[in-house]
Amino acid sequence: MRQMQEPTFLILTALAAGPQHGYGVITDVERISDGQVRLRAGTLYAAFDRLQAEGLIAEDREEIVDGRVRRYYRLTGDGVTRLAAEAERLRRHAAAATQRLRVIGAGGPA
C-alpha cells in the first residue's frame, strides 16, 4: 500500500466527521491543519474524483442551495480502513522520531 499524500489524508480525515460538501471539506482541512494546508476548489474536486475512483469516498446526497447543486461526500468502508491504516503508520513514525529525539535530549514530552 503506498503512502498517502497529506492533502488526501486531510480530506479523508475531514470526511471521517461525517458527510460534507466541498466548501465544508476545504474549511475543515484548513482547521485540522492549523492553516498549513489550504485546498483550492479545483484541487479538491480532482481529489474527490480520484478518491471516488479508488472507492475511498462516495457521493452521499445532493441539495439545491441558492439555485446551485451542493454535493455531499462520505467515506466508504474502504476509506475508513485506509485512513485508519495511514493514521497508524504516521503514529508509528512519529513515535520513533519522538523516542530518538528524547535520546539526544531534543524535546518531546517526557
LINCOR-V354818 format. One record per pair of residues at least 6 apart in sequence whose C-alpha atoms are under 7 Angstrom apart, sorted by the first residue. I is the first residue (numbers start at 1). J is the second residue. D is the distance in Angstrom with one decimal. If there is no record, write none. Layout:
i=<I;I>
j=<J;J>
d=<D;D>
This chain:
i=<4;9;10;11;11;12;12;14;14;14;15;15;16;18;19;19;19;19;20;20;20;21;21;21;21;26;29;30;30;30;51;52;55;55;56;56;56;56;57;57;57;57;57;58;58;58;58;59;59;59;60;60;60;61;61;62;62;62;62;63;63;63;64;98;101;102>
j=<86;83;29;25;29;75;83;25;28;29;74;75;75;74;60;72;73;74;72;73;74;70;71;72;73;39;37;36;37;38;57;58;76;78;75;76;78;79;73;74;75;76;79;73;74;75;76;72;73;74;72;73;74;71;72;69;70;71;72;69;70;71;70;108;107;108>
d=<6.9;6.9;5.7;6.6;6.4;7.0;6.6;6.0;5.9;6.2;5.8;6.0;6.5;6.3;6.7;5.8;5.2;4.4;4.9;5.5;6.8;6.4;5.5;4.2;6.2;5.8;6.8;6.7;5.5;5.5;5.7;5.7;7.0;6.7;6.1;5.4;5.4;3.9;6.6;5.5;4.4;5.1;6.1;5.6;5.6;6.4;6.4;5.9;4.4;6.3;5.3;5.0;5.8;6.0;5.3;6.5;5.5;4.4;6.0;5.7;5.2;6.6;5.9;6.0;6.0;6.6>
